[in-house]
Amino acid sequence: MPTMLAAALRSALLAVALALAGLAPSSAAAAKVKVALFLFELEDTSLEGELRGERADETARLRLVTDEARRLIAEADPDVAFVDLAPVAAKLAEKAPLYKCNGCEADLAREAGADLSVSGWVQKVSNLILNLNLSVRDARTGERLRLYSADIRTNSDEMWLRGMRYLVKNRLMEHPLSSGR
């Protein structure tokens, strides 16, 4: 028994010495990367959009793909924490659409306490041709770190979700958000 006690004491002393020397893993290294995930937006450049305006099913799909992105990122990268965007909701409404604001989403993300902003938009060319776009910016500098795009065919929940799953799983999470910028 005395040797077990001595070994435990040596381990404890070594841990204290490493911590004092700054060599032990810091709590900052274990901190989560804070991400502002903005609601996806629709850029409707189709003739149908010009003639008929906003469609309820497409508006619902924007929430659907945003929620799917959040779910997939959370599953793939447990070191990501999503920030609450409610404190910047008024400014967000003023700046929308974010895909046209030249990086203002990074400022909004920083104000909300995030390290990174993740935003996206769906460009609708027609009911058959759509394009999902996903952008990641450093919230401190505004620098675009990643930009991905996926073309989809057919304007349906299934195809929008398939496009989002492809972007997150095969592009965005090739290098998890918490692995560095």
TIKOLMAR-946585 format. One record per atom (N, C-alpha, C): residue in one letter; x, y, z; residue number from 1. Coordinates in steps of 0.02 Angstrom, whole numbers, plus 50000, padded with zeros to 5 digits. Example, Ala and Ser with C-alpha at 12.3 -4.5 7.8 and 13.67 -1.06 7.14 Angstrom:
! residues 2
<"A"; <50660; 49716; 50390>; 1>
<"A"; <50615; 49775; 50390>; 1>
<"A"; <50660; 49835; 50390>; 1>
<"S"; <50642; 49888; 50354>; 2>
<"S"; <50684; 49947; 50357>; 2>
<"S"; <50645; 50002; 50394>; 2>
***
This chain:
! residues 181
<"M"; <50040; 49940; 50000>; 1>
<"M"; <50000; 50000; 50000>; 1>
<"M"; <50043; 50064; 50000>; 1>
<"P"; <50098; 50065; 50037>; 2>
<"P"; <50137; 50127; 50038>; 2>
<"P"; <50160; 50147; 49968>; 2>
<"T"; <50176; 50098; 49925>; 3>
<"T"; <50200; 50117; 49858>; 3>
<"T"; <50144; 50147; 49817>; 3>
<"M"; <50081; 50125; 49825>; 4>
<"M"; <50025; 50155; 49789>; 4>
<"M"; <50014; 50227; 49813>; 4>
<"L"; <50020; 50238; 49877>; 5>
<"L"; <50011; 50305; 49904>; 5>
<"L"; <50067; 50351; 49878>; 5>
<"A"; <50128; 50325; 49876>; 6>
<"A"; <50184; 50364; 49851>; 6>
<"A"; <50175; 50380; 49777>; 6>
<"A"; <50151; 50332; 49738>; 7>
<"A"; <50140; 50343; 49667>; 7>
<"A"; <50086; 50395; 49656>; 7>
<"A"; <50033; 50392; 49695>; 8>
<"A"; <49979; 50441; 49689>; 8>
<"A"; <50004; 50510; 49708>; 8>
<"L"; <50044; 50514; 49760>; 9>
<"L"; <50072; 50578; 49781>; 9>
<"L"; <50119; 50607; 49728>; 9>
<"R"; <50161; 50564; 49698>; 10>
<"R"; <50205; 50586; 49644>; 10>
<"R"; <50164; 50613; 49585>; 10>
<"S"; <50110; 50578; 49566>; 11>
<"S"; <50068; 50600; 49510>; 11>
<"S"; <50036; 50667; 49525>; 11>
<"A"; <50012; 50676; 49586>; 12>
<"A"; <49982; 50739; 49605>; 12>
<"A"; <50033; 50796; 49604>; 12>
<"L"; <50093; 50782; 49630>; 13>
<"L"; <50145; 50833; 49630>; 13>
<"L"; <50166; 50851; 49558>; 13>
<"L"; <50170; 50801; 49515>; 14>
<"L"; <50188; 50813; 49445>; 14>
<"L"; <50134; 50856; 49411>; 14>
<"A"; <50071; 50842; 49424>; 15>
<"A"; <50016; 50881; 49394>; 15>
<"A"; <50020; 50954; 49418>; 15>
<"V"; <50034; 50964; 49482>; 16>
<"V"; <50040; 51032; 49508>; 16>
<"V"; <50100; 51067; 49476>; 16>
<"A"; <50156; 51032; 49471>; 17>
<"A"; <50216; 51062; 49441>; 17>
<"A"; <50204; 51080; 49368>; 17>
<"L"; <50171; 51037; 49330>; 18>
<"L"; <50156; 51052; 49260>; 18>
<"L"; <50109; 51111; 49254>; 18>
<"A"; <50060; 51114; 49298>; 19>
<"A"; <50013; 51170; 49296>; 19>
<"A"; <50049; 51236; 49312>; 19>
<"L"; <50093; 51234; 49361>; 20>
<"L"; <50130; 51294; 49378>; 20>
<"L"; <50177; 51315; 49322>; 20>
<"A"; <50203; 51266; 49286>; 21>
<"A"; <50249; 51281; 49231>; 21>
<"A"; <50212; 51300; 49167>; 21>
<"G"; <50146; 51294; 49169>; 22>
<"G"; <50106; 51312; 49110>; 22>
<"G"; <50106; 51257; 49057>; 22>
<"L"; <50123; 51196; 49076>; 23>
<"L"; <50126; 51142; 49027>; 23>
<"L"; <50064; 51098; 49028>; 23>
<"A"; <50024; 51104; 49078>; 24>
<"A"; <49963; 51063; 49082>; 24>
<"A"; <49911; 51092; 49034>; 24>
<"P"; <49867; 51049; 49009>; 25>
<"P"; <49814; 51075; 48965>; 25>
<"P"; <49774; 51128; 49002>; 25>
<"S"; <49764; 51184; 48970>; 26>
<"S"; <49728; 51238; 49003>; 26>
<"S"; <49653; 51231; 48992>; 26>
<"S"; <49615; 51264; 49033>; 27>
<"S"; <49543; 51261; 49025>; 27>
<"S"; <49523; 51298; 48961>; 27>
<"A"; <49564; 51346; 48939>; 28>
<"A"; <49550; 51382; 48877>; 28>
<"A"; <49552; 51335; 48817>; 28>
<"A"; <49599; 51287; 48819>; 29>
<"A"; <49604; 51239; 48764>; 29>
<"A"; <49541; 51197; 48759>; 29>
<"A"; <49508; 51186; 48816>; 30>
<"A"; <49448; 51145; 48817>; 30>
<"A"; <49385; 51186; 48803>; 30>
<"A"; <49392; 51252; 48798>; 31>
<"A"; <49335; 51295; 48787>; 31>
<"A"; <49303; 51281; 48719>; 31>
<"K"; <49239; 51288; 48717>; 32>
<"K"; <49203; 51277; 48654>; 32>
<"K"; <49210; 51336; 48607>; 32>
<"V"; <49207; 51323; 48543>; 33>
<"V"; <49206; 51375; 48492>; 33>
<"V"; <49134; 51399; 48487>; 33>
<"K"; <49125; 51464; 48496>; 34>
<"K"; <49058; 51493; 48495>; 34>
<"K"; <49041; 51513; 48423>; 34>
<"V"; <48984; 51488; 48400>; 35>
<"V"; <48963; 51497; 48330>; 35>
<"V"; <48896; 51531; 48327>; 35>
<"A"; <48891; 51582; 48286>; 36>
<"A"; <48827; 51614; 48270>; 36>
<"A"; <48803; 51584; 48205>; 36>
<"L"; <48750; 51545; 48209>; 37>
<"L"; <48720; 51515; 48149>; 37>
<"L"; <48658; 51555; 48131>; 37>
<"F"; <48662; 51590; 48075>; 38>
<"F"; <48607; 51633; 48053>; 38>
<"F"; <48557; 51594; 48011>; 38>
<"L"; <48494; 51615; 48015>; 39>
<"L"; <48442; 51584; 47974>; 39>
<"L"; <48460; 51592; 47900>; 39>
<"F"; <48455; 51538; 47863>; 40>
<"F"; <48469; 51541; 47791>; 40>
<"F"; <48419; 51587; 47758>; 40>
<"E"; <48440; 51617; 47703>; 41>
<"E"; <48399; 51665; 47667>; 41>
<"E"; <48388; 51641; 47595>; 41>
<"L"; <48338; 51670; 47563>; 42>
<"L"; <48322; 51652; 47494>; 42>
<"L"; <48337; 51711; 47448>; 42>
<"E"; <48375; 51696; 47397>; 43>
<"E"; <48387; 51744; 47343>; 43>
<"E"; <48350; 51717; 47282>; 43>
<"D"; <48291; 51743; 47272>; 44>
<"D"; <48248; 51717; 47218>; 44>
<"D"; <48258; 51758; 47155>; 44>
<"T"; <48295; 51730; 47109>; 45>
<"T"; <48308; 51764; 47045>; 45>
<"T"; <48266; 51733; 46989>; 45>
<"S"; <48216; 51693; 47009>; 46>
<"S"; <48174; 51660; 46959>; 46>
<"S"; <48119; 51707; 46934>; 46>
<"L"; <48092; 51691; 46877>; 47>
<"L"; <48036; 51728; 46850>; 47>
<"L"; <47975; 51719; 46895>; 47>
<"E"; <47966; 51659; 46921>; 48>
<"E"; <47910; 51646; 46966>; 48>
<"E"; <47913; 51692; 47027>; 48>
<"G"; <47972; 51700; 47056>; 49>
<"G"; <47980; 51743; 47114>; 49>
<"G"; <47964; 51816; 47098>; 49>
<"E"; <47985; 51837; 47039>; 50>
<"E"; <47972; 51905; 47017>; 50>
<"E"; <47897; 51918; 47009>; 50>
<"L"; <47862; 51868; 46983>; 51>
<"L"; <47791; 51876; 46969>; 51>
<"L"; <47746; 51863; 47030>; 51>
<"R"; <47764; 51813; 47070>; 52>
<"R"; <47720; 51792; 47125>; 52>
<"R"; <47744; 51810; 47195>; 52>
<"G"; <47807; 51827; 47201>; 53>
<"G"; <47833; 51845; 47267>; 53>
<"G"; <47850; 51785; 47310>; 53>
<"E"; <47853; 51798; 47375>; 54>
<"E"; <47875; 51747; 47424>; 54>
<"E"; <47825; 51689; 47428>; 54>
<"R"; <47853; 51629; 47435>; 55>
<"R"; <47813; 51568; 47443>; 55>
<"R"; <47821; 51541; 47513>; 55>
<"A"; <47766; 51522; 47545>; 56>
<"A"; <47767; 51497; 47614>; 56>
<"A"; <47809; 51434; 47620>; 56>
<"D"; <47805; 51389; 47570>; 57>
<"D"; <47842; 51327; 47575>; 57>
<"D"; <47918; 51339; 47573>; 57>
<"E"; <47940; 51387; 47534>; 58>
<"E"; <48011; 51402; 47530>; 58>
<"E"; <48035; 51437; 47594>; 58>
<"T"; <47994; 51480; 47622>; 59>
<"T"; <48011; 51512; 47685>; 59>
<"T"; <48018; 51459; 47740>; 59>
<"A"; <47973; 51411; 47741>; 60>
<"A"; <47978; 51356; 47790>; 60>
<"A"; <48041; 51314; 47778>; 60>
<"R"; <48060; 51305; 47716>; 61>
<"R"; <48121; 51266; 47701>; 61>
<"R"; <48184; 51301; 47726>; 61>
<"L"; <48184; 51367; 47727>; 62>
<"L"; <48243; 51403; 47753>; 62>
<"L"; <48254; 51384; 47826>; 62>
<"R"; <48201; 51382; 47866>; 63>
<"R"; <48206; 51360; 47936>; 63>
<"R"; <48227; 51287; 47939>; 63>
<"L"; <48198; 51246; 47896>; 64>
<"L"; <48213; 51174; 47894>; 64>
<"L"; <48288; 51162; 47882>; 64>
<"V"; <48317; 51195; 47833>; 65>
<"V"; <48388; 51182; 47818>; 65>
<"V"; <48434; 51214; 47871>; 65>
<"T"; <48412; 51270; 47901>; 66>
<"T"; <48451; 51300; 47955>; 66>
<"T"; <48453; 51253; 48015>; 66>
<"D"; <48395; 51226; 48033>; 67>
<"D"; <48392; 51179; 48089>; 67>
<"D"; <48432; 51116; 48075>; 67>
<"E"; <48431; 51093; 48013>; 68>
<"E"; <48470; 51034; 47995>; 68>
<"E"; <48545; 51048; 47999>; 68>
<"A"; <48566; 51107; 47977>; 69>
<"A"; <48637; 51126; 47983>; 69>
<"A"; <48657; 51127; 48057>; 69>
<"R"; <48616; 51156; 48099>; 70>
<"R"; <48631; 51159; 48171>; 70>
<"R"; <48638; 51088; 48200>; 70>
<"R"; <48592; 51046; 48183>; 71>
<"R"; <48593; 50977; 48208>; 71>
<"R"; <48656; 50940; 48185>; 71>
<"L"; <48672; 50945; 48122>; 72>
<"L"; <48729; 50910; 48094>; 72>
<"L"; <48795; 50936; 48122>; 72>
<"I"; <48801; 51001; 48130>; 73>
<"I"; <48862; 51030; 48158>; 73>
<"I"; <48871; 51008; 48230>; 73>
<"A"; <48816; 51010; 48269>; 74>
<"A"; <48819; 50990; 48339>; 74>
<"A"; <48839; 50916; 48346>; 74>
<"E"; <48812; 50874; 48302>; 75>
<"E"; <48829; 50802; 48304>; 75>
<"E"; <48902; 50790; 48285>; 75>
<"A"; <48926; 50826; 48235>; 76>
<"A"; <48993; 50814; 48209>; 76>
<"A"; <49048; 50847; 48250>; 76>
<"D"; <49031; 50900; 48286>; 77>
<"D"; <49083; 50938; 48322>; 77>
<"D"; <49057; 50957; 48391>; 77>
<"P"; <49070; 50914; 48441>; 78>
<"P"; <49045; 50928; 48508>; 78>
<"P"; <49077; 50989; 48542>; 78>
<"D"; <49130; 51016; 48512>; 79>
<"D"; <49163; 51074; 48540>; 79>
<"D"; <49136; 51140; 48512>; 79>
<"V"; <49078; 51137; 48481>; 80>
<"V"; <49044; 51197; 48457>; 80>
<"V"; <48986; 51213; 48503>; 80>
<"A"; <48980; 51277; 48520>; 81>
<"A"; <48923; 51301; 48558>; 81>
<"A"; <48891; 51357; 48517>; 81>
<"F"; <48826; 51352; 48507>; 82>
<"F"; <48791; 51403; 48468>; 82>
<"F"; <48770; 51460; 48514>; 82>
<"V"; <48780; 51521; 48491>; 83>
<"V"; <48761; 51580; 48530>; 83>
<"V"; <48689; 51600; 48515>; 83>
<"D"; <48659; 51635; 48561>; 84>
<"D"; <48592; 51661; 48554>; 84>
<"D"; <48595; 51725; 48512>; 84>
<"L"; <48557; 51728; 48460>; 85>
<"L"; <48557; 51787; 48416>; 85>
<"L"; <48502; 51837; 48434>; 85>
<"A"; <48462; 51823; 48485>; 86>
<"A"; <48408; 51869; 48504>; 86>
<"A"; <48434; 51939; 48520>; 86>
<"P"; <48491; 51947; 48553>; 87>
<"P"; <48515; 52015; 48568>; 87>
<"P"; <48531; 52057; 48506>; 87>
<"V"; <48542; 52026; 48449>; 88>
<"V"; <48558; 52064; 48388>; 88>
<"V"; <48502; 52059; 48336>; 88>
<"A"; <48443; 52038; 48358>; 89>
<"A"; <48388; 52027; 48311>; 89>
<"A"; <48368; 52090; 48274>; 89>
<"A"; <48366; 52146; 48308>; 90>
<"A"; <48346; 52209; 48275>; 90>
<"A"; <48397; 52229; 48222>; 90>
<"K"; <48461; 52224; 48239>; 91>
<"K"; <48513; 52242; 48191>; 91>
<"K"; <48513; 52192; 48133>; 91>
<"L"; <48500; 52130; 48148>; 92>
<"L"; <48497; 52078; 48096>; 92>
<"L"; <48442; 52095; 48046>; 92>
<"A"; <48385; 52116; 48071>; 93>
<"A"; <48329; 52135; 48026>; 93>
<"A"; <48348; 52195; 47982>; 93>
<"E"; <48386; 52241; 48010>; 94>
<"E"; <48408; 52300; 47971>; 94>
<"E"; <48457; 52281; 47916>; 94>
<"K"; <48501; 52234; 47930>; 95>
<"K"; <48555; 52216; 47883>; 95>
<"K"; <48533; 52166; 47829>; 95>
<"A"; <48478; 52131; 47841>; 96>
<"A"; <48457; 52078; 47795>; 96>
<"A"; <48444; 52107; 47726>; 96>
<"P"; <48458; 52068; 47675>; 97>
<"P"; <48484; 52000; 47676>; 97>
<"P"; <48560; 52000; 47687>; 97>
<"L"; <48582; 51953; 47727>; 98>
<"L"; <48653; 51950; 47745>; 98>
<"L"; <48698; 51933; 47686>; 98>
<"Y"; <48672; 51897; 47637>; 99>
<"Y"; <48714; 51880; 47579>; 99>
<"Y"; <48732; 51941; 47538>; 99>
<"K"; <48700; 51998; 47552>; 100>
<"K"; <48715; 52060; 47516>; 100>
<"K"; <48751; 52112; 47559>; 100>
<"C"; <48766; 52097; 47621>; 101>
<"C"; <48790; 52148; 47667>; 101>
<"C"; <48866; 52151; 47674>; 101>
<"N"; <48902; 52116; 47630>; 102>
<"N"; <48975; 52120; 47628>; 102>
<"N"; <49009; 52102; 47694>; 102>
<"G"; <48986; 52047; 47725>; 103>
<"G"; <49020; 52023; 47784>; 103>
<"G"; <48994; 52050; 47850>; 103>
<"C"; <48938; 52086; 47850>; 104>
<"C"; <48912; 52115; 47912>; 104>
<"C"; <48892; 52061; 47962>; 104>
<"E"; <48881; 52000; 47938>; 105>
<"E"; <48862; 51946; 47985>; 105>
<"E"; <48917; 51933; 48036>; 105>
<"A"; <48980; 51945; 48017>; 106>
<"A"; <49035; 51937; 48065>; 106>
<"A"; <49029; 51987; 48122>; 106>
<"D"; <49010; 52048; 48106>; 107>
<"D"; <49001; 52100; 48158>; 107>
<"D"; <48944; 52080; 48205>; 107>
<"L"; <48889; 52056; 48177>; 108>
<"L"; <48832; 52034; 48217>; 108>
<"L"; <48851; 51974; 48260>; 108>
<"A"; <48890; 51928; 48232>; 109>
<"A"; <48912; 51870; 48270>; 109>
<"A"; <48956; 51891; 48328>; 109>
<"R"; <49003; 51936; 48315>; 110>
<"R"; <49048; 51960; 48368>; 110>
<"R"; <49007; 51994; 48424>; 110>
<"E"; <48959; 52035; 48404>; 111>
<"E"; <48917; 52069; 48453>; 111>
<"E"; <48877; 52019; 48495>; 111>
<"A"; <48859; 51962; 48465>; 112>
<"A"; <48822; 51910; 48502>; 112>
<"A"; <48869; 51866; 48543>; 112>
<"G"; <48935; 51878; 48539>; 113>
<"G"; <48982; 51840; 48579>; 113>
<"G"; <49012; 51779; 48544>; 113>
<"A"; <49006; 51776; 48478>; 114>
<"A"; <49030; 51717; 48441>; 114>
<"A"; <49101; 51727; 48416>; 114>
<"D"; <49134; 51671; 48405>; 115>
<"D"; <49200; 51670; 48374>; 115>
<"D"; <49195; 51666; 48298>; 115>
<"L"; <49143; 51630; 48275>; 116>
<"L"; <49132; 51619; 48203>; 116>
<"L"; <49060; 51635; 48185>; 116>
<"S"; <49050; 51657; 48123>; 117>
<"S"; <48982; 51663; 48097>; 117>
<"S"; <48974; 51611; 48042>; 117>
<"V"; <48916; 51580; 48041>; 118>
<"V"; <48897; 51533; 47988>; 118>
<"V"; <48832; 51559; 47960>; 118>
<"S"; <48832; 51575; 47896>; 119>
<"S"; <48772; 51600; 47863>; 119>
<"S"; <48765; 51566; 47796>; 119>
<"G"; <48706; 51572; 47768>; 120>
<"G"; <48695; 51541; 47704>; 120>
<"G"; <48634; 51567; 47669>; 120>
<"W"; <48631; 51551; 47607>; 121>
<"W"; <48574; 51572; 47566>; 121>
<"W"; <48563; 51520; 47512>; 121>
<"V"; <48501; 51519; 47490>; 122>
<"V"; <48480; 51476; 47435>; 122>
<"V"; <48463; 51522; 47377>; 122>
<"Q"; <48498; 51512; 47322>; 123>
<"Q"; <48482; 51550; 47262>; 123>
<"Q"; <48436; 51508; 47219>; 123>
<"K"; <48378; 51535; 47206>; 124>
<"K"; <48329; 51500; 47165>; 124>
<"K"; <48331; 51529; 47095>; 124>
<"V"; <48355; 51490; 47048>; 125>
<"V"; <48357; 51510; 46978>; 125>
<"V"; <48290; 51494; 46945>; 125>
<"S"; <48264; 51436; 46965>; 126>
<"S"; <48198; 51414; 46941>; 126>
<"S"; <48173; 51361; 46990>; 126>
<"N"; <48115; 51333; 46978>; 127>
<"N"; <48090; 51279; 47021>; 127>
<"N"; <48132; 51216; 47013>; 127>
<"L"; <48170; 51212; 46961>; 128>
<"L"; <48212; 51154; 46949>; 128>
<"L"; <48284; 51165; 46971>; 128>
<"I"; <48309; 51225; 46967>; 129>
<"I"; <48380; 51239; 46980>; 129>
<"I"; <48387; 51285; 47040>; 129>
<"L"; <48420; 51258; 47092>; 130>
<"L"; <48433; 51297; 47153>; 130>
<"L"; <48505; 51285; 47174>; 130>
<"N"; <48530; 51331; 47213>; 131>
<"N"; <48599; 51328; 47236>; 131>
<"N"; <48602; 51345; 47310>; 131>
<"L"; <48628; 51300; 47351>; 132>
<"L"; <48637; 51314; 47422>; 132>
<"L"; <48708; 51339; 47433>; 132>
<"N"; <48715; 51392; 47472>; 133>
<"N"; <48780; 51423; 47486>; 133>
<"N"; <48790; 51428; 47561>; 133>
<"L"; <48850; 51413; 47584>; 134>
<"L"; <48866; 51413; 47656>; 134>
<"L"; <48932; 51450; 47666>; 134>
<"S"; <48931; 51500; 47709>; 135>
<"S"; <48990; 51542; 47721>; 135>
<"S"; <49008; 51542; 47795>; 135>
<"V"; <49074; 51539; 47809>; 136>
<"V"; <49099; 51544; 47877>; 136>
<"V"; <49148; 51602; 47880>; 136>
<"R"; <49139; 51645; 47929>; 137>
<"R"; <49183; 51703; 47939>; 137>
<"R"; <49210; 51704; 48010>; 137>
<"D"; <49270; 51731; 48017>; 138>
<"D"; <49299; 51745; 48082>; 138>
<"D"; <49263; 51806; 48109>; 138>
<"A"; <49231; 51800; 48167>; 139>
<"A"; <49191; 51855; 48194>; 139>
<"A"; <49235; 51914; 48216>; 139>
<"R"; <49297; 51902; 48233>; 140>
<"R"; <49341; 51957; 48254>; 140>
<"R"; <49364; 51999; 48195>; 140>
<"T"; <49383; 51967; 48141>; 141>
<"T"; <49414; 52002; 48085>; 141>
<"T"; <49367; 52012; 48025>; 141>
<"G"; <49315; 51972; 48021>; 142>
<"G"; <49270; 51974; 47964>; 142>
<"G"; <49295; 51935; 47904>; 142>
<"E"; <49354; 51905; 47911>; 143>
<"E"; <49384; 51867; 47856>; 143>
<"E"; <49341; 51806; 47841>; 143>
<"R"; <49327; 51796; 47777>; 144>
<"R"; <49291; 51735; 47756>; 144>
<"R"; <49342; 51678; 47759>; 144>
<"L"; <49323; 51627; 47797>; 145>
<"L"; <49367; 51569; 47806>; 145>
<"L"; <49348; 51511; 47759>; 145>
<"R"; <49283; 51506; 47745>; 146>
<"R"; <49259; 51452; 47703>; 146>
<"R"; <49197; 51475; 47665>; 146>
<"L"; <49190; 51450; 47605>; 147>
<"L"; <49131; 51463; 47565>; 147>
<"L"; <49118; 51400; 47523>; 147>
<"Y"; <49059; 51372; 47532>; 148>
<"Y"; <49042; 51310; 47497>; 148>
<"Y"; <48975; 51319; 47461>; 148>
<"S"; <48966; 51280; 47409>; 149>
<"S"; <48906; 51285; 47370>; 149>
<"S"; <48886; 51216; 47344>; 149>
<"A"; <48822; 51204; 47339>; 150>
<"A"; <48797; 51141; 47311>; 150>
<"A"; <48736; 51156; 47268>; 150>
<"D"; <48736; 51130; 47208>; 151>
<"D"; <48678; 51137; 47164>; 151>
<"D"; <48630; 51080; 47179>; 151>
<"I"; <48566; 51097; 47179>; 152>
<"I"; <48515; 51046; 47187>; 152>
<"I"; <48464; 51053; 47130>; 152>
<"R"; <48431; 51000; 47117>; 153>
<"R"; <48378; 51000; 47066>; 153>
<"R"; <48313; 50980; 47099>; 153>
<"T"; <48263; 51019; 47091>; 154>
<"T"; <48196; 51009; 47117>; 154>
<"T"; <48187; 51048; 47182>; 154>
<"N"; <48135; 51086; 47184>; 155>
<"N"; <48119; 51130; 47241>; 155>
<"N"; <48074; 51093; 47290>; 155>
<"S"; <48105; 51050; 47332>; 156>
<"S"; <48067; 51011; 47381>; 156>
<"S"; <48106; 51007; 47446>; 156>
<"D"; <48071; 50990; 47500>; 157>
<"D"; <48104; 50981; 47565>; 157>
<"D"; <48161; 50931; 47559>; 157>
<"E"; <48146; 50875; 47528>; 158>
<"E"; <48196; 50821; 47523>; 158>
<"E"; <48260; 50845; 47488>; 158>
<"M"; <48254; 50882; 47435>; 159>
<"M"; <48314; 50904; 47398>; 159>
<"M"; <48351; 50959; 47435>; 159>
<"W"; <48316; 51004; 47467>; 160>
<"W"; <48350; 51056; 47507>; 160>
<"W"; <48389; 51023; 47564>; 160>
<"L"; <48357; 50975; 47598>; 161>
<"L"; <48392; 50939; 47652>; 161>
<"L"; <48452; 50899; 47626>; 161>
<"R"; <48443; 50867; 47569>; 162>
<"R"; <48499; 50829; 47540>; 162>
<"R"; <48558; 50875; 47525>; 162>
<"G"; <48543; 50933; 47496>; 163>
<"G"; <48596; 50981; 47482>; 163>
<"G"; <48631; 51005; 47545>; 163>
<"M"; <48592; 51019; 47598>; 164>
<"M"; <48622; 51042; 47661>; 164>
<"M"; <48664; 50987; 47693>; 164>
<"R"; <48639; 50927; 47692>; 165>
<"R"; <48678; 50871; 47721>; 165>
<"R"; <48744; 50862; 47684>; 165>
<"Y"; <48742; 50868; 47619>; 166>
<"Y"; <48804; 50863; 47581>; 166>
<"Y"; <48853; 50918; 47601>; 166>
<"L"; <48829; 50980; 47603>; 167>
<"L"; <48874; 51036; 47620>; 167>
<"L"; <48905; 51028; 47689>; 167>
<"V"; <48865; 51010; 47738>; 168>
<"V"; <48892; 51006; 47806>; 168>
<"V"; <48937; 50945; 47814>; 168>
<"K"; <48914; 50887; 47793>; 169>
<"K"; <48953; 50826; 47804>; 169>
<"K"; <49015; 50821; 47760>; 169>
<"N"; <49009; 50841; 47697>; 170>
<"N"; <49065; 50830; 47650>; 170>
<"N"; <49108; 50891; 47638>; 170>
<"R"; <49088; 50949; 47661>; 171>
<"R"; <49127; 51009; 47651>; 171>
<"R"; <49144; 51041; 47718>; 171>
<"L"; <49093; 51067; 47751>; 172>
<"L"; <49105; 51105; 47813>; 172>
<"L"; <49140; 51064; 47866>; 172>
<"M"; <49121; 51002; 47875>; 173>
<"M"; <49150; 50962; 47928>; 173>
<"M"; <49211; 50921; 47907>; 173>
<"E"; <49236; 50934; 47846>; 174>
<"E"; <49301; 50904; 47828>; 174>
<"E"; <49354; 50925; 47879>; 174>
<"H"; <49348; 50986; 47902>; 175>
<"H"; <49390; 51013; 47955>; 175>
<"H"; <49343; 51045; 48005>; 175>
<"P"; <49329; 51011; 48062>; 176>
<"P"; <49280; 51038; 48109>; 176>
<"P"; <49293; 51111; 48128>; 176>
<"L"; <49240; 51146; 48143>; 177>
<"L"; <49245; 51216; 48160>; 177>
<"L"; <49290; 51228; 48221>; 177>
<"S"; <49292; 51180; 48266>; 178>
<"S"; <49332; 51188; 48327>; 178>
<"S"; <49406; 51171; 48316>; 178>
<"S"; <49424; 51148; 48257>; 179>
<"S"; <49494; 51127; 48245>; 179>
<"S"; <49538; 51186; 48227>; 179>
<"G"; <49512; 51244; 48229>; 180>
<"G"; <49551; 51303; 48211>; 180>
<"G"; <49521; 51336; 48151>; 180>
<"R"; <49542; 51396; 48141>; 181>
<"R"; <49512; 51434; 48087>; 181>
<"R"; <49558; 51435; 48029>; 181>
***
